[in-house]
Amino acid sequence: MSTPHVVVVMGVAGTGKTTIGPLLADRLGVPYAEGDDFHPEANIAKMSAGTPLTDEDRWPWLDAIGAWAHGRAGLGGVVSSSALKRGYRDRLRAAAPGVVFVHLTGDRKLIEDRMAHRQGHFMPTALLDSQFATLQPLQADETGVAVDVAGSPDEITDRAVTALDGLAR
C-alpha cells in the first residue's frame, strides 16, 4: 500500500492474528500492537474460564484498540483484533477512519488443530464455536481483504501483502 494505513488483522481465535500481525507489520515497516494486550483483566479471566464475552465486555477493548489506531493515523500500524461483528468494525472505523481489515480465514478443522497445539494462550478451543457463530465476514462496503490461513506464516503474510497492494490500485 502506498500510503501508511492502519491495518486490523481480524478473524476468529486460532487464525494466527498474533503470528501474522507482527510479520505483516515488519513487511509494511510499521509498528505492531497485540490486540489481546488491550483486554481488561476481567475479559481475560472470563475467556480463560470458557465464557464468551458479551458486547458490553468488548466495548472498552474495542475503544482502546480504536484509540491506538487513531493515534497511528497517517503513520501506519498493524493491530490484531477479532473484530468478528460488523458493529465492532464500525466502532473501530468510527475511532480511526480509514482503517483497513485483513480477515484471516480458513478451514475450521485447521484452525481448531492450531488452537489445540498452541502454548500459553488464554482462549480455549471450547470457545471456537461461539467465535464462528458470532463471525460476520467483511461486507462489500468495508475496506479490507480476506486471506486464507493455509500454509506457512510467510506464505500467509505474502498473500496479505499482495491483497493489500491490490486494494491500493
MOKATA-V496176 format. One record per residue. N is the residue number from 1. SS is DSSP state (H for helix, E for strand, L for the rest). Layout:
N:SS
N:SS
This chain:
1:L
2:L
3:L
4:L
5:L
6:E
7:E
8:E
9:E
10:E
11:L
12:L
13:L
14:L
15:L
16:L
17:H
18:H
19:H
20:H
21:H
22:H
23:H
24:H
25:H
26:H
27:H
28:H
29:L
30:L
31:L
32:E
33:E
34:L
35:H
36:H
37:H
38:H
39:L
40:L
41:H
42:H
43:H
44:H
45:H
46:H
47:H
48:H
49:L
50:L
51:L
52:L
53:L
54:L
55:H
56:H
57:H
58:H
59:H
60:H
61:H
62:H
63:H
64:H
65:H
66:H
67:H
68:H
69:H
70:H
71:H
72:L
73:L
74:L
75:L
76:L
77:E
78:E
79:E
80:E
81:L
82:L
83:L
84:L
85:L
86:H
87:H
88:H
89:H
90:H
91:H
92:H
93:H
94:H
95:H
96:L
97:L
98:L
99:L
100:E
101:E
102:E
103:E
104:E
105:E
106:L
107:L
108:H
109:H
110:H
111:H
112:H
113:H
114:H
115:H
116:H
117:H
118:L
119:L
120:L
121:L
122:L
123:L
124:L
125:H
126:H
127:H
128:H
129:H
130:H
131:H
132:H
133:H
134:H
135:L
136:L
137:L
138:L
139:L
140:L
141:L
142:L
143:L
144:E
145:E
146:E
147:E
148:E
149:L
150:L
151:L
152:L
153:H
154:H
155:H
156:H
157:H
158:H
159:H
160:H
161:H
162:H
163:H
164:H
165:H
166:H
167:H
168:H
169:L
